Amino acid sequence: MTLVSNADRAAYERDGVVILRGVLSPSTLTTIERGVEKNLSHPSEWSNDYTPAESGGRFFDDYVNWKTIGEFSASALTGELPRIAGHLMGTQSPRFFHEHVLVKEPGTATPTPWHHDDPYYGVEGMNNVSLWVPLDSIPTSIALRCIRGSHVVQRRFIPNRFVDDSPYVAAAAGFELFPSEEELESLGDTVVCDAQPGDVVAFHFRTLHSAPGTGSHPERRRIVSYRYVGDDVRWITRPWKTSPPFEPNGLVDGDILDDDRFPRIQLEV
């Protein structure tokens, strides 16, 4: 089975987002589902609940649990996902960055605000991909939204806190405060990524994206994003606390991520 066609890779490079239909096996999905249930039962110290007290539902997230939840390490380091990442990035040795669990229970009004992931991370480079893996049916009404081509727009934005949408800092060299939603959406066409279990939405760390709440949706929305980096990505210090809040552990700005927290995967030719 061809996981990534030449047309898929071209679309990813051009648009910063591509939807791969039916590329994950039932066994891979079952493995990931088991990992999510373990994560929900035993959240890490880095977990968050973004749902306001007066609001219904629940918006849970957690990340970097692959060393303690075997289902996440198995799906991240073997099988379809690293192969997809390698094909999209054009490398035979993708490096796993981290996994990120995002669960919105039915009736969760809290949206995922517009943002791009790149400034949240303590890494710099254009050879990267997030593989957004839905475990439930994602209709248009609650689907991920991505702004086509925004990964190559020469503007970078100070990250906002998800809990209240406030900026991490007031100003930073090379970054600007987030503009209005209307201005963001004028940067390119919005791709609405409706998806089914087995599909993968691949998008670049700099692709602007958002997602609605699930206030009128009767089912859970369980997602795991698997993030990978390629050959040009280096460690960088940001003027704010990164997310995930990785410590340098001896890495300095400009270093390759040669660290067992970020394992390199050698794909079969």
C-alpha positions in Angstrom: 0.0 0.0 0.0 1.3 3.5 -0.9 1.1 5.6 2.2 2.3 8.9 0.6 2.1 9.5 -3.2 4.3 12.0 -5.1 1.2 14.2 -5.3 0.7 14.1 -1.5 4.2 15.1 -0.9 4.0 18.0 -3.5 0.7 19.2 -1.8 2.4 19.1 1.6 5.3 21.1 0.4 3.1 23.6 -1.4 0.1 23.9 1.0 1.6 23.0 4.4 -1.2 20.5 4.9 -2.4 17.3 3.2 -5.1 14.8 4.2 -4.1 11.1 3.7 -7.1 8.9 3.5 -7.3 5.4 5.0 -3.5 5.0 5.6 -3.6 3.6 9.2 -4.5 0.0 9.9 -7.1 -1.1 12.4 -4.4 -2.6 14.6 -2.5 0.7 14.7 -5.7 2.6 15.7 -6.5 0.0 18.4 -3.0 0.5 19.8 -3.3 4.3 19.9 -6.8 4.1 21.5 -5.3 1.9 24.3 -2.6 4.5 24.8 -5.2 7.3 25.0 -7.2 5.5 27.6 -4.1 4.9 29.7 -3.2 8.6 29.4 -6.6 9.7 30.5 -6.5 7.4 33.5 -2.9 8.4 34.4 -2.2 12.0 33.2 1.3 13.3 33.5 2.4 16.5 35.4 2.3 18.3 32.0 -1.4 17.6 31.4 -3.9 20.4 31.1 -7.7 20.9 31.2 -8.6 23.9 29.2 -12.3 23.9 30.0 -13.6 26.9 32.0 -15.3 26.0 35.3 -18.7 27.4 34.1 -18.5 25.6 30.7 -19.7 22.0 29.9 -17.7 19.1 28.5 -13.9 18.8 28.9 -10.9 19.7 26.8 -8.0 17.6 28.0 -4.4 17.5 26.6 -1.2 15.8 27.6 2.1 15.1 25.9 5.5 13.4 25.9 4.3 10.1 27.6 5.7 7.8 25.0 8.4 6.5 27.4 5.8 5.4 29.9 2.9 4.4 27.6 4.2 1.7 25.4 1.3 2.0 22.9 2.5 5.5 22.0 6.1 4.5 21.6 5.1 1.5 19.4 2.9 3.6 17.1 5.4 6.5 17.0 8.6 4.6 16.3 7.3 1.7 14.1 4.6 1.1 11.5 2.9 3.6 9.3 3.4 6.8 11.1 7.2 7.2 10.9 7.1 6.0 7.3 4.5 8.7 6.5 6.7 11.3 8.3 9.8 10.3 6.4 8.1 10.3 3.0 6.6 13.8 3.6 9.9 15.2 4.9 12.0 13.4 2.3 14.2 11.6 4.8 15.0 8.0 5.5 15.8 8.9 9.1 13.0 11.0 10.7 13.5 12.0 14.3 10.5 11.6 16.7 9.9 14.9 18.6 6.8 14.0 20.8 3.2 12.9 20.8 0.3 15.1 21.9 -3.1 13.8 23.1 -6.1 16.1 22.6 -9.5 15.0 23.8 -12.7 17.0 23.6 -15.6 15.4 25.4 -19.2 15.9 24.0 -20.6 19.3 24.7 -17.2 21.1 25.0 -17.7 24.7 23.9 -13.9 25.5 24.3 -12.3 25.9 20.8 -8.7 25.4 19.8 -7.8 29.0 18.9 -5.8 30.0 15.8 -2.1 29.4 16.2 0.9 27.8 14.7 2.9 25.3 16.7 6.4 26.4 15.7 6.9 29.2 18.2 5.7 27.0 21.1 8.6 24.6 20.4 12.2 24.9 21.4 13.3 23.8 17.9 14.0 25.7 14.7 13.9 24.4 11.1 11.6 23.9 8.1 11.9 20.1 7.8 9.1 18.9 10.1 5.6 17.4 10.2 2.7 16.9 12.6 0.6 13.8 12.0 -2.9 14.5 13.4 -4.5 11.1 14.0 -8.3 11.0 14.7 -9.7 8.1 16.7 -13.3 9.2 16.1 -15.3 10.5 13.1 -14.5 14.2 12.6 -17.3 15.9 10.6 -16.8 19.3 9.1 -18.5 21.0 12.1 -15.7 20.1 14.5 -12.9 19.6 12.0 -9.4 21.0 12.1 -9.0 24.1 10.0 -5.6 24.9 8.3 -4.7 28.0 6.3 -3.2 26.8 3.1 0.3 28.1 2.4 0.7 29.8 5.8 3.8 27.8 6.6 5.8 29.9 4.1 4.3 33.3 5.0 7.2 35.4 6.4 5.4 36.3 9.6 5.8 34.6 13.0 3.5 35.1 15.9 4.1 35.2 19.7 2.2 32.2 21.1 -0.9 32.7 23.1 -2.0 30.7 26.2 -4.8 28.3 25.4 -6.4 28.9 28.7 -7.2 32.6 28.1 -5.7 33.4 24.7 -3.3 35.9 26.2 0.2 36.3 24.7 3.2 34.7 26.4 5.2 38.0 26.2 4.3 41.5 25.0 7.1 41.7 22.4 9.9 39.5 21.0 12.4 40.0 18.2 11.3 38.3 14.9 7.8 37.7 16.2 4.6 39.8 16.3 1.4 39.6 18.4 -1.4 37.6 16.9 -3.6 39.6 14.5 -7.3 39.4 14.3 -9.0 36.2 13.1 -10.1 38.0 10.0 -6.5 39.0 9.1 -5.3 35.5 9.7 -7.9 34.0 7.5 -6.9 36.5 4.7 -3.4 34.9 4.5 -4.8 32.0 2.5 -7.7 29.6 1.8 -8.9 27.7 4.8 -8.8 23.9 4.4 -11.4 22.1 6.5 -10.0 18.7 7.4 -12.9 16.4 8.0 -11.6 13.0 8.7 -12.3 9.4 9.7 -10.4 6.9 11.8 -7.6 5.6 9.6 -7.0 9.0 8.0 -4.1 11.3 8.9 -4.0 15.0 8.5 -0.3 16.1 8.0 0.6 19.7 8.6 3.7 21.8 9.0 4.8 23.3 12.4 4.3 26.8 10.9 0.9 26.1 9.4 -1.8 28.2 11.0 -4.6 26.1 12.3 -7.6 26.0 14.7 -10.5 23.8 15.6 -14.1 24.5 16.9 -15.5 23.3 20.2 -17.8 20.3 20.3 -20.7 22.0 21.9 -23.3 20.6 19.5 -21.5 17.3 18.8 -22.7 14.2 20.6 -19.5 12.2 20.5 -16.0 12.4 21.8 -13.2 13.9 19.7 -10.0 12.0 20.4 -6.9 13.1 18.6 -3.2 12.1 18.9 -0.7 14.3 17.1 2.7 12.7 16.4 5.4 15.3 15.7 8.6 14.5 13.7 11.5 16.5 12.6 14.0 16.2 9.8 17.6 16.9 9.0 17.7 20.7 9.3 16.0 21.0 12.7 18.1 22.4 15.6 17.6 23.2 19.2 16.7 26.9 19.9 16.0 29.0 23.1 12.8 30.9 23.0 12.0 34.1 25.0 9.3 32.2 26.8 8.7 28.8 28.3 8.3 26.3 25.5 5.6 23.7 25.2 6.6 20.9 25.8 8.8 22.5 28.5 11.9 20.5 27.6 15.1 21.3 29.5 18.3 21.8 27.4 20.0 18.8 29.2 23.3 20.0 27.6 21.9 21.1 24.2 22.7 24.6 23.1 21.3 26.7 20.3 22.1 25.3 16.9 22.6 21.7 18.2 21.2 18.7 16.4 18.6 17.0 18.7 21.1 14.2 19.4 19.3 13.1 22.6 17.5 10.0 23.6 14.3 12.1 24.2 14.2 12.6 20.4 15.0 9.2 18.9 16.0 8.9 15.3 14.2 6.2 13.3 15.9 4.4 10.4 13.4 3.5 7.8 13.8 0.6 5.4 14.7 1.5 1.9 
